[in-house]
Amino acid sequence: MIFQSFILVIVGLSAIVAQELYSDKYDHINVDEILANSRLRESYLQCYLRSGPCVTADAKFFRDTFAEAVLTQCVKCTARQTEIFNKITDWYTKNEPEKYNMVIAKAVKFLAMNNH
């Protein structure tokens, strides 16, 4: 009986955790292609910084989730989103750290304004 109750609690917690994840709608994006293409990469960056338009729905999605994902260590991310955010972080810290610092500053400011 105790074991059955334990199993039900685990199943219930799994359902709760699964509901709290970000949507996986854009998990298919090719982040390597975006990072390799300077024009495309800059477009996503400008979208995130809100200094340019978000020309794709996935750019807007990542703009809206990246701040929270980075500052919470991706607690609501799917496995693929964790991979995507890690690739973005690794690429920018190695190749354009000054732009990554801008991204982090924007994330902190955004979350402070929205009390997350």
MMTF fields as JSON, N, C-alpha, C and O atoms, coordinates in Angstrom:
{
  "mmtfVersion": "1.0.0",
  "mmtfProducer": "UNKNOWN",
  "numBonds": 463,
  "numAtoms": 464,
  "numGroups": 116,
  "numChains": 1,
  "numModels": 1,
  "chainsPerModel": [1],
  "groupsPerChain": [116],
  "chainIdList": ["A"],
  "bondAtomList": [4, 2, 8, 6, 12, 10, 16, 14, 20, 18, 24, 22, 28, 26, 32, 30, 36, 34, 40, 38, 44, 42, 48, 46, 52, 50, 56, 54, 60, 58, 64, 62, 68, 66, 72, 70, 76, 74, 80, 78, 84, 82, 88, 86, 92, 90, 96, 94, 100, 98, 104, 102, 108, 106, 112, 110, 116, 114, 120, 118, 124, 122, 128, 126, 132, 130, 136, 134, 140, 138, 144, 142, 148, 146, 152, 150, 156, 154, 160, 158, 164, 162, 168, 166, 172, 170, 176, 174, 180, 178, 184, 182, 188, 186, 192, 190, 196, 194, 200, 198, 204, 202, 208, 206, 212, 210, 216, 214, 220, 218, 224, 222, 228, 226, 232, 230, 236, 234, 240, 238, 244, 242, 248, 246, 252, 250, 256, 254, 260, 258, 264, 262, 268, 266, 272, 270, 276, 274, 280, 278, 284, 282, 288, 286, 292, 290, 296, 294, 300, 298, 304, 302, 308, 306, 312, 310, 316, 314, 320, 318, 324, 322, 328, 326, 332, 330, 336, 334, 340, 338, 344, 342, 348, 346, 352, 350, 356, 354, 360, 358, 364, 362, 368, 366, 372, 370, 376, 374, 380, 378, 384, 382, 388, 386, 392, 390, 396, 394, 400, 398, 404, 402, 408, 406, 412, 410, 416, 414, 420, 418, 424, 422, 428, 426, 432, 430, 436, 434, 440, 438, 444, 442, 448, 446, 452, 450, 456, 454, 460, 458],
  "bondOrderList": [1, 1, 1, 1, 1, 1, 1, 1, 1, 1, 1, 1, 1, 1, 1, 1, 1, 1, 1, 1, 1, 1, 1, 1, 1, 1, 1, 1, 1, 1, 1, 1, 1, 1, 1, 1, 1, 1, 1, 1, 1, 1, 1, 1, 1, 1, 1, 1, 1, 1, 1, 1, 1, 1, 1, 1, 1, 1, 1, 1, 1, 1, 1, 1, 1, 1, 1, 1, 1, 1, 1, 1, 1, 1, 1, 1, 1, 1, 1, 1, 1, 1, 1, 1, 1, 1, 1, 1, 1, 1, 1, 1, 1, 1, 1, 1, 1, 1, 1, 1, 1, 1, 1, 1, 1, 1, 1, 1, 1, 1, 1, 1, 1, 1, 1],
  "groupList": [{"groupName": "MET", "atomNameList": ["N", "CA", "C", "O"], "elementList": ["N", "C", "C", "O"], "formalChargeList": [0, 0, 0, 0], "bondAtomList": [1, 0, 2, 1, 3, 2], "bondOrderList": [1, 1, 2], "singleLetterCode": "M", "chemCompType": "L-PEPTIDE LINKING"}, {"groupName": "ILE", "atomNameList": ["N", "CA", "C", "O"], "elementList": ["N", "C", "C", "O"], "formalChargeList": [0, 0, 0, 0], "bondAtomList": [1, 0, 2, 1, 3, 2], "bondOrderList": [1, 1, 2], "singleLetterCode": "I", "chemCompType": "L-PEPTIDE LINKING"}, {"groupName": "PHE", "atomNameList": ["N", "CA", "C", "O"], "elementList": ["N", "C", "C", "O"], "formalChargeList": [0, 0, 0, 0], "bondAtomList": [1, 0, 2, 1, 3, 2], "bondOrderList": [1, 1, 2], "singleLetterCode": "F", "chemCompType": "L-PEPTIDE LINKING"}, {"groupName": "GLN", "atomNameList": ["N", "CA", "C", "O"], "elementList": ["N", "C", "C", "O"], "formalChargeList": [0, 0, 0, 0], "bondAtomList": [1, 0, 2, 1, 3, 2], "bondOrderList": [1, 1, 2], "singleLetterCode": "Q", "chemCompType": "L-PEPTIDE LINKING"}, {"groupName": "SER", "atomNameList": ["N", "CA", "C", "O"], "elementList": ["N", "C", "C", "O"], "formalChargeList": [0, 0, 0, 0], "bondAtomList": [1, 0, 2, 1, 3, 2], "bondOrderList": [1, 1, 2], "singleLetterCode": "S", "chemCompType": "L-PEPTIDE LINKING"}, {"groupName": "LEU", "atomNameList": ["N", "CA", "C", "O"], "elementList": ["N", "C", "C", "O"], "formalChargeList": [0, 0, 0, 0], "bondAtomList": [1, 0, 2, 1, 3, 2], "bondOrderList": [1, 1, 2], "singleLetterCode": "L", "chemCompType": "L-PEPTIDE LINKING"}, {"groupName": "VAL", "atomNameList": ["N", "CA", "C", "O"], "elementList": ["N", "C", "C", "O"], "formalChargeList": [0, 0, 0, 0], "bondAtomList": [1, 0, 2, 1, 3, 2], "bondOrderList": [1, 1, 2], "singleLetterCode": "V", "chemCompType": "L-PEPTIDE LINKING"}, {"groupName": "GLY", "atomNameList": ["N", "CA", "C", "O"], "elementList": ["N", "C", "C", "O"], "formalChargeList": [0, 0, 0, 0], "bondAtomList": [1, 0, 2, 1, 3, 2], "bondOrderList": [1, 1, 2], "singleLetterCode": "G", "chemCompType": "PEPTIDE LINKING"}, {"groupName": "ALA", "atomNameList": ["N", "CA", "C", "O"], "elementList": ["N", "C", "C", "O"], "formalChargeList": [0, 0, 0, 0], "bondAtomList": [1, 0, 2, 1, 3, 2], "bondOrderList": [1, 1, 2], "singleLetterCode": "A", "chemCompType": "L-PEPTIDE LINKING"}, {"groupName": "GLU", "atomNameList": ["N", "CA", "C", "O"], "elementList": ["N", "C", "C", "O"], "formalChargeList": [0, 0, 0, 0], "bondAtomList": [1, 0, 2, 1, 3, 2], "bondOrderList": [1, 1, 2], "singleLetterCode": "E", "chemCompType": "L-PEPTIDE LINKING"}, {"groupName": "TYR", "atomNameList": ["N", "CA", "C", "O"], "elementList": ["N", "C", "C", "O"], "formalChargeList": [0, 0, 0, 0], "bondAtomList": [1, 0, 2, 1, 3, 2], "bondOrderList": [1, 1, 2], "singleLetterCode": "Y", "chemCompType": "L-PEPTIDE LINKING"}, {"groupName": "ASP", "atomNameList": ["N", "CA", "C", "O"], "elementList": ["N", "C", "C", "O"], "formalChargeList": [0, 0, 0, 0], "bondAtomList": [1, 0, 2, 1, 3, 2], "bondOrderList": [1, 1, 2], "singleLetterCode": "D", "chemCompType": "L-PEPTIDE LINKING"}, {"groupName": "LYS", "atomNameList": ["N", "CA", "C", "O"], "elementList": ["N", "C", "C", "O"], "formalChargeList": [0, 0, 0, 0], "bondAtomList": [1, 0, 2, 1, 3, 2], "bondOrderList": [1, 1, 2], "singleLetterCode": "K", "chemCompType": "L-PEPTIDE LINKING"}, {"groupName": "HIS", "atomNameList": ["N", "CA", "C", "O"], "elementList": ["N", "C", "C", "O"], "formalChargeList": [0, 0, 0, 0], "bondAtomList": [1, 0, 2, 1, 3, 2], "bondOrderList": [1, 1, 2], "singleLetterCode": "H", "chemCompType": "L-PEPTIDE LINKING"}, {"groupName": "ASN", "atomNameList": ["N", "CA", "C", "O"], "elementList": ["N", "C", "C", "O"], "formalChargeList": [0, 0, 0, 0], "bondAtomList": [1, 0, 2, 1, 3, 2], "bondOrderList": [1, 1, 2], "singleLetterCode": "N", "chemCompType": "L-PEPTIDE LINKING"}, {"groupName": "ARG", "atomNameList": ["N", "CA", "C", "O"], "elementList": ["N", "C", "C", "O"], "formalChargeList": [0, 0, 0, 0], "bondAtomList": [1, 0, 2, 1, 3, 2], "bondOrderList": [1, 1, 2], "singleLetterCode": "R", "chemCompType": "L-PEPTIDE LINKING"}, {"groupName": "CYS", "atomNameList": ["N", "CA", "C", "O"], "elementList": ["N", "C", "C", "O"], "formalChargeList": [0, 0, 0, 0], "bondAtomList": [1, 0, 2, 1, 3, 2], "bondOrderList": [1, 1, 2], "singleLetterCode": "C", "chemCompType": "L-PEPTIDE LINKING"}, {"groupName": "PRO", "atomNameList": ["N", "CA", "C", "O"], "elementList": ["N", "C", "C", "O"], "formalChargeList": [0, 0, 0, 0], "bondAtomList": [1, 0, 2, 1, 3, 2], "bondOrderList": [1, 1, 2], "singleLetterCode": "P", "chemCompType": "L-PEPTIDE LINKING"}, {"groupName": "THR", "atomNameList": ["N", "CA", "C", "O"], "elementList": ["N", "C", "C", "O"], "formalChargeList": [0, 0, 0, 0], "bondAtomList": [1, 0, 2, 1, 3, 2], "bondOrderList": [1, 1, 2], "singleLetterCode": "T", "chemCompType": "L-PEPTIDE LINKING"}, {"groupName": "TRP", "atomNameList": ["N", "CA", "C", "O"], "elementList": ["N", "C", "C", "O"], "formalChargeList": [0, 0, 0, 0], "bondAtomList": [1, 0, 2, 1, 3, 2], "bondOrderList": [1, 1, 2], "singleLetterCode": "W", "chemCompType": "L-PEPTIDE LINKING"}],
  "groupTypeList": [0, 1, 2, 3, 4, 2, 1, 5, 6, 1, 6, 7, 5, 4, 8, 1, 6, 8, 3, 9, 5, 10, 4, 11, 12, 10, 11, 13, 1, 14, 6, 11, 9, 1, 5, 8, 14, 4, 15, 5, 15, 9, 4, 10, 5, 3, 16, 10, 5, 15, 4, 7, 17, 16, 6, 18, 8, 11, 8, 12, 2, 2, 15, 11, 18, 2, 8, 9, 8, 6, 5, 18, 3, 16, 6, 12, 16, 18, 8, 15, 3, 18, 9, 1, 2, 14, 12, 1, 18, 11, 19, 10, 18, 12, 14, 9, 17, 9, 12, 10, 14, 0, 6, 1, 8, 12, 8, 6, 12, 2, 5, 8, 0, 14, 14, 13],
  "groupIdList": [1, 2, 3, 4, 5, 6, 7, 8, 9, 10, 11, 12, 13, 14, 15, 16, 17, 18, 19, 20, 21, 22, 23, 24, 25, 26, 27, 28, 29, 30, 31, 32, 33, 34, 35, 36, 37, 38, 39, 40, 41, 42, 43, 44, 45, 46, 47, 48, 49, 50, 51, 52, 53, 54, 55, 56, 57, 58, 59, 60, 61, 62, 63, 64, 65, 66, 67, 68, 69, 70, 71, 72, 73, 74, 75, 76, 77, 78, 79, 80, 81, 82, 83, 84, 85, 86, 87, 88, 89, 90, 91, 92, 93, 94, 95, 96, 97, 98, 99, 100, 101, 102, 103, 104, 105, 106, 107, 108, 109, 110, 111, 112, 113, 114, 115, 116],
  "secStructList": [7, 2, 2, 2, 2, 2, 2, 2, 2, 2, 2, 2, 2, 2, 2, 2, 2, 2, 2, 6, 1, 7, 7, 7, 6, 6, 6, 6, 7, 7, 2, 2, 2, 2, 2, 2, 7, 2, 2, 2, 2, 2, 2, 2, 2, 2, 2, 2, 2, 6, 1, 1, 7, 7, 7, 1, 2, 2, 2, 2, 2, 2, 2, 2, 2, 2, 2, 2, 2, 2, 2, 6, 6, 1, 6, 6, 7, 7, 2, 2, 2, 2, 2, 2, 2, 2, 2, 2, 2, 2, 2, 2, 2, 2, 2, 7, 2, 2, 2, 2, 2, 2, 2, 2, 2, 2, 2, 2, 2, 2, 2, 2, 2, 2, 6, 7],
  "xCoordList": [0.82, 0.0, 0.857, 0.575, 1.906, 2.795, 3.502, 3.652, 3.936, 4.62, 3.691, 4.116, 2.433, 1.465, 1.234, 1.127, 1.157, 0.99, 2.201, 2.065, 3.378, 4.614, 4.615, 4.978, 4.218, 4.157, 3.172, 3.467, 2.019, 1.034, 1.568, 1.312, 2.297, 2.891, 3.914, 3.923, 4.757, 5.774, 5.104, 5.524, 4.092, 3.379, 2.739, 2.798, 2.127, 1.512, 2.523, 2.268, 3.665, 4.717, 5.275, 5.589, 5.398, 5.876, 4.926, 5.367, 3.652, 2.657, 2.75, 2.637, 2.954, 3.08, 4.321, 4.258, 5.443, 6.688, 6.558, 7.011, 5.95, 5.808, 4.965, 5.216, 3.989, 3.144, 3.883, 3.47, 4.946, 5.654, 6.769, 7.455, 6.961, 8.003, 7.548, 6.355, 8.538, 8.227, 7.721, 8.009, 6.975, 6.475, 7.65, 8.689, 7.48, 8.532, 8.323, 8.95, 7.444, 7.081, 8.284, 8.299, 9.295, 10.446, 11.72, 12.822, 11.575, 12.738, 13.484, 14.622, 12.863, 13.455, 14.449, 15.121, 14.555, 15.401, 16.85, 17.323, 17.531, 18.928, 19.786, 20.13, 20.12, 20.87, 22.273, 22.819, 22.86, 24.19, 24.155, 25.077, 23.104, 22.939, 22.798, 23.383, 22.03, 21.837, 23.153, 23.505, 23.879, 25.142, 26.21, 27.071, 26.16, 27.156, 26.906, 27.816, 25.698, 25.323, 25.266, 24.35, 26.231, 26.32, 25.069, 24.637, 24.492, 23.283, 22.114, 21.4, 21.935, 20.848, 21.074, 20.151, 22.298, 22.654, 22.384, 21.833, 22.771, 22.558, 21.067, 20.635, 20.284, 18.838, 18.216, 17.388, 18.618, 18.119, 18.57, 17.796, 19.803, 20.317, 19.541, 19.158, 19.31, 18.567, 17.133, 16.582, 16.538, 15.209, 15.26, 14.435, 16.223, 16.324, 16.54, 15.935, 17.391, 17.696, 16.579, 16.619, 15.592, 14.461, 14.917, 14.321, 15.976, 16.457, 16.211, 16.655, 15.507, 15.131, 13.935, 13.586, 13.294, 12.101, 12.453, 13.565, 11.498, 11.615, 11.006, 9.785, 11.854, 11.368, 10.804, 10.183, 11.011, 10.436, 9.756, 10.09, 8.804, 8.095, 9.029, 8.887, 9.987, 10.903, 11.831, 12.197, 12.213, 13.045, 12.286, 12.854, 11.02, 10.193, 10.049, 10.139, 9.827, 9.697, 10.959, 10.883, 12.124, 13.366, 13.658, 14.23, 13.271, 13.416, 12.621, 13.092, 11.42, 10.533, 10.893, 10.462, 11.666, 12.002, 13.458, 13.776, 14.343, 15.783, 16.186, 16.97, 15.665, 16.05, 15.765, 16.638, 14.548, 14.177, 14.967, 15.422, 15.13, 15.851, 17.292, 17.778, 17.967, 19.359, 19.47, 20.305, 18.633, 18.752, 18.211, 18.495, 17.44, 16.943, 17.638, 17.223, 18.677, 19.42, 18.508, 18.64, 17.589, 16.736, 15.809, 15.595, 15.271, 14.41, 13.138, 12.567, 12.67, 11.45, 11.754, 10.837, 13.015, 13.412, 13.199, 13.323, 12.876, 12.934, 14.414, 15.265, 14.722, 16.12, 16.726, 17.873, 15.962, 16.447, 16.689, 17.68, 15.803, 15.994, 17.242, 17.968, 17.49, 18.716, 19.927, 20.882, 19.882, 20.966, 21.127, 22.246, 20.014, 20.041, 20.622, 21.526, 20.114, 20.584, 22.057, 22.803, 22.474, 23.892, 24.777, 25.854, 24.33, 25.108, 25.215, 26.281, 24.101, 24.113, 25.074, 25.899, 24.966, 25.836, 27.296, 28.137, 27.603, 28.989, 29.53, 30.652, 28.724, 29.191, 29.484, 30.55, 28.543, 28.729, 29.847, 30.596, 29.978, 31.044, 32.423, 33.39, 32.52, 33.799, 34.076, 35.223, 33.043, 33.241, 32.893, 33.549, 31.885, 31.454, 31.016, 29.845, 31.973, 31.602, 30.965, 30.143, 31.335, 30.738, 29.247, 28.453, 28.868, 27.447, 26.717, 25.557, 27.401, 26.77, 26.532, 25.51, 27.461, 27.273, 26.052, 25.324, 25.833, 24.641, 23.368, 22.369, 23.419, 22.273, 21.956, 20.796, 22.978, 22.762, 22.242, 21.336, 22.804, 22.327, 20.856, 20.076, 20.483, 19.087, 18.205, 17.093, 18.679, 17.909, 17.657, 16.536, 18.68, 18.546, 17.575, 16.705, 17.726, 16.843, 15.391, 14.475, 15.195, 13.848, 13.196, 12.04, 13.927, 13.358, 13.109, 12.123, 13.978, 13.772, 12.501, 11.731, 12.294, 11.101, 9.824, 8.763, 9.932, 8.754, 8.649, 7.771, 9.532, 9.515, 9.471, 8.707, 10.272, 10.333, 11.268, 11.466],
  "yCoordList": [-1.203, 0.0, 1.257, 2.204, 1.27, 2.428, 2.595, 3.716, 1.5, 1.562, 2.118, 2.928, 1.693, 2.193, 3.692, 4.433, 4.135, 5.563, 6.339, 7.425, 5.789, 6.423, 6.585, 7.644, 5.56, 5.599, 6.671, 7.415, 6.764, 7.778, 9.184, 10.084, 9.383, 10.694, 11.036, 12.161, 10.107, 10.335, 10.66, 11.594, 9.924, 10.18, 11.564, 12.311, 11.905, 13.223, 14.341, 15.353, 14.178, 15.2, 15.319, 16.42, 14.215, 14.257, 15.054, 15.811, 14.895, 15.644, 17.127, 17.952, 17.478, 18.886, 19.49, 20.581, 18.804, 19.309, 19.46, 20.458, 18.491, 18.55, 19.754, 20.335, 20.132, 21.267, 22.589, 23.585, 22.624, 23.867, 24.133, 25.151, 23.257, 23.461, 24.464, 24.628, 25.136, 25.996, 25.116, 23.92, 25.707, 24.992, 24.445, 25.095, 23.267, 22.669, 22.966, 22.347, 23.911, 24.222, 24.562, 24.23, 25.221, 25.655, 24.864, 25.316, 23.714, 22.9, 22.389, 21.934, 22.46, 21.944, 22.91, 22.528, 24.144, 25.111, 24.637, 23.92, 25.051, 24.693, 25.839, 26.769, 25.759, 26.837, 26.976, 28.078, 25.878, 25.948, 26.798, 27.572, 26.656, 27.452, 28.936, 29.792, 29.224, 30.626, 31.226, 32.338, 30.501, 31.024, 31.172, 32.047, 30.332, 30.379, 31.496, 31.877, 32.019, 33.036, 34.391, 34.638, 35.266, 36.539, 37.406, 38.052, 37.426, 38.224, 37.691, 38.451, 36.398, 35.76, 35.878, 36.186, 35.633, 35.747, 37.156, 37.331, 38.15, 39.551, 39.883, 40.648, 39.317, 39.525, 38.999, 39.672, 37.804, 37.237, 38.081, 38.306, 38.544, 39.37, 40.678, 41.088, 41.328, 42.588, 42.378, 43.229, 41.266, 40.92, 40.791, 41.373, 40.035, 39.824, 41.135, 41.363, 41.978, 43.244, 44.273, 45.364, 43.906, 44.785, 46.066, 47.133, 45.918, 47.046, 46.804, 47.575, 45.733, 45.405, 44.483, 43.968, 44.261, 43.412, 41.937, 41.505, 41.192, 39.732, 39.219, 39.188, 38.818, 38.476, 37.062, 36.709, 36.254, 34.91, 34.668, 35.294, 33.756, 33.427, 32.775, 32.996, 31.969, 31.337, 32.37, 32.219, 33.402, 34.46, 35.142, 35.404, 35.426, 36.051, 35.122, 35.57, 33.836, 32.863, 32.843, 32.909, 32.75, 32.695, 34.031, 34.056, 35.129, 36.439, 36.461, 36.958, 35.916, 35.961, 34.96, 35.12, 33.94, 32.924, 32.938, 32.416, 33.518, 33.405, 33.998, 33.391, 35.163, 35.815, 34.921, 34.672, 34.448, 33.573, 32.27, 31.78, 31.713, 30.444, 30.562, 29.693, 31.634, 31.817, 32.028, 31.412, 32.89, 33.248, 32.187, 32.233, 31.236, 30.133, 28.818, 27.757, 28.887, 27.707, 26.709, 25.494, 27.261, 26.479, 25.485, 24.381, 25.85, 24.912, 24.566, 23.502, 25.431, 25.155, 24.693, 24.519, 24.496, 24.12, 22.642, 21.8, 22.35, 20.97, 20.625, 21.513, 19.371, 18.965, 19.679, 20.124, 19.781, 20.446, 21.934, 22.477, 22.603, 24.021, 24.242, 25.216, 23.354, 23.445, 23.365, 24.126, 22.441, 22.302, 23.576, 24.05, 24.129, 25.353, 26.51, 27.197, 26.736, 27.847, 27.678, 28.656, 26.438, 26.204, 26.508, 27.084, 26.124, 26.421, 27.928, 28.443, 28.627, 30.087, 30.712, 31.551, 30.305, 30.838, 30.547, 31.442, 29.309, 28.938, 29.747, 30.252, 29.868, 30.582, 32.045, 32.561, 32.698, 34.123, 34.372, 35.337, 33.547, 33.783, 33.58, 34.22, 32.698, 32.459, 33.449, 33.851, 33.846, 34.624, 36.101, 36.935, 36.43, 37.828, 38.098, 38.369, 38.021, 38.169, 39.516, 39.599, 40.564, 41.869, 41.867, 42.501, 41.165, 41.062, 40.164, 40.408, 39.125, 38.264, 39.046, 38.858, 39.908, 40.755, 41.66, 41.917, 42.14, 42.946, 42.108, 42.589, 40.868, 39.961, 39.715, 39.778, 39.439, 39.177, 40.429, 40.341, 41.586, 42.837, 43.059, 43.482, 42.773, 42.919, 41.926, 42.271, 40.716, 39.693, 40.125, 40.02, 40.6, 41.04, 42.212, 42.239, 43.177, 44.35, 43.932, 44.399, 43.058, 42.601, 41.897, 42.168, 40.998, 40.265, 41.168, 40.986, 42.131, 43.069, 43.89, 44.139, 44.299, 45.092, 44.272, 44.808, 42.976, 42.106, 41.292, 40.439, 41.548, 40.893, 39.377, 38.75, 38.777, 37.312, 36.79, 35.579],
  "zCoordList": [0.0, 0.0, 0.0, -0.734, 0.824, 0.874, -0.463, -0.948, -1.06, -2.347, -3.425, -4.249, -3.426, -4.404, -4.207, -5.184, -2.978, -2.694, -3.175, -3.739, -2.957, -3.392, -4.916, -5.43, -5.618, -7.08, -7.537, -8.472, -6.901, -7.269, -7.029, -7.829, -5.957, -5.676, -6.753, -7.254, -7.11, -8.152, -9.484, -10.167, -9.858, -11.114, -11.067, -12.043, -9.932, -9.787, -9.883, -10.537, -9.243, -9.315, -10.724, -11.174, -11.413, -12.796, -13.671, -14.536, -13.459, -14.243, -13.938, -14.844, -12.679, -12.299, -12.926, -13.493, -12.835, -13.405, -14.915, -15.474, -15.579, -17.031, -17.453, -18.509, -16.666, -17.004, -16.863, -17.456, -16.107, -15.861, -16.871, -16.77, -17.825, -18.826, -19.877, -20.135, -20.481, -21.623, -22.757, -22.804, -23.657, -24.821, -25.636, -25.754, -26.186, -27.018, -28.504, -29.364, -28.789, -30.174, -31.045, -32.23, -30.475, -31.272, -30.957, -31.267, -30.356, -30.019, -31.248, -31.136, -32.403, -33.645, -34.304, -35.262, -33.818, -34.529, -34.584, -33.702, -35.631, -35.816, -35.276, -36.005, -34.004, -33.359, -33.952, -33.985, -34.418, -35.031, -36.298, -36.556, -37.075, -38.301, -37.96, -38.624, -36.938, -36.524, -36.055, -36.45, -35.219, -34.688, -35.774, -35.679, -36.793, -37.863, -38.869, -39.605, -38.91, -39.883, -39.174, -38.389, -39.44, -38.705, -38.872, -37.918, -40.058, -40.286, -39.465, -38.811, -39.508, -38.755, -37.246, -36.492, -36.824, -35.4, -34.886, -33.799, -35.661, -35.261, -35.205, -34.343, -36.114, -36.111, -34.816, -34.201, -34.408, -33.15, -31.962, -31.031, -31.988, -30.896, -30.793, -29.697, -31.913, -31.902, -31.42, -30.721, -31.784, -31.283, -29.768, -29.063, -29.27, -27.828, -27.073, -26.026, -27.603, -26.945, -27.134, -26.565, -27.936, -28.258, -28.97, -28.823, -29.732, -30.528, -32.015, -32.865, -32.306, -33.668, -33.631, -32.568, -34.776, -34.796, -34.62, -34.923, -34.134, -34.091, -35.386, -35.536, -36.315, -37.654, -37.747, -38.75, -36.717, -36.703, -35.366, -34.36, -35.371, -34.127, -33.113, -31.91, -33.592, -32.648, -32.005, -30.839, -32.73, -32.144, -31.014, -29.954, -31.229, -30.19, -28.989, -27.845, -29.239, -28.155, -27.292, -26.065, -27.949, -27.189, -26.506, -25.417, -27.133, -26.485, -25.179, -24.156, -25.237, -24.08, -22.988, -21.846, -23.31, -22.305, -21.863, -20.795, -22.653, -22.38, -21.034, -20.304, -20.699, -19.446, -18.252, -17.42, -18.181, -17.063, -17.107, -16.074, -18.3, -18.434, -17.942, -17.218, -18.335, -17.928, -16.422, -15.757, -15.901, -14.489, -13.538, -12.341, -14.049, -13.21, -13.546, -13.081, -14.338, -14.788, -15.502, -15.355, -16.271, -17.176, -16.461, -16.962, -15.329, -14.606, -15.352, -15.114, -16.253, -17.021, -18.446, -19.249, -18.758, -20.118, -20.392, -19.503, -21.643, -22.104, -22.254, -22.197, -22.44, -22.622, -23.835, -23.79, -24.897, -26.119, -25.887, -26.376, -25.149, -24.856, -24.008, -24.21, -23.076, -22.277, -23.193, -23.04, -24.142, -25.114, -25.944, -26.145, -26.424, -27.235, -26.435, -26.91, -25.222, -24.413, -24.043, -23.992, -23.785, -23.485, -24.69, -24.539, -25.888, -27.097, -27.315, -27.653, -27.117, -27.274, -26.278, -26.641, -25.025, -23.972, -24.278, -24.201, -24.622, -24.935, -26.108, -26.058, -27.169, -28.358, -28.032, -28.369, -27.383, -27.093, -26.081, -26.232, -25.074, -24.097, -24.72, -24.307, -25.704, -26.372, -27.504, -27.702, -28.245, -29.462, -29.358, -29.981, -28.59, -28.46, -27.008, -26.745, -26.073, -24.66, -24.322, -23.41, -25.043, -24.758, -25.097, -24.402, -26.15, -26.495, -25.501, -25.168, -25.033, -24.033, -22.734, -22.074, -22.374, -21.196, -21.374, -20.415, -22.588, -22.876, -22.692, -22.158, -23.137, -23.016, -21.542, -21.133, -20.756, -19.329, -18.625, -17.796, -18.945, -18.344, -18.681, -17.829, -19.921, -20.345, -19.593, -19.192, -19.399, -18.677, -17.239, -16.742, -16.585, -15.196, -15.106, -14.236, -16.005, -16.014, -16.272, -15.595, -17.246, -17.588, -16.408, -16.084, -15.765, -14.646, -13.447, -12.733, -13.217, -12.116, -12.352, -11.423, -13.583, -13.92, -13.791, -13.473, -14.038, -14.009, -12.728, -12.604, -11.781, -10.467, -10.537, -9.803, -11.402, -11.491, -10.448, -10.348]
}
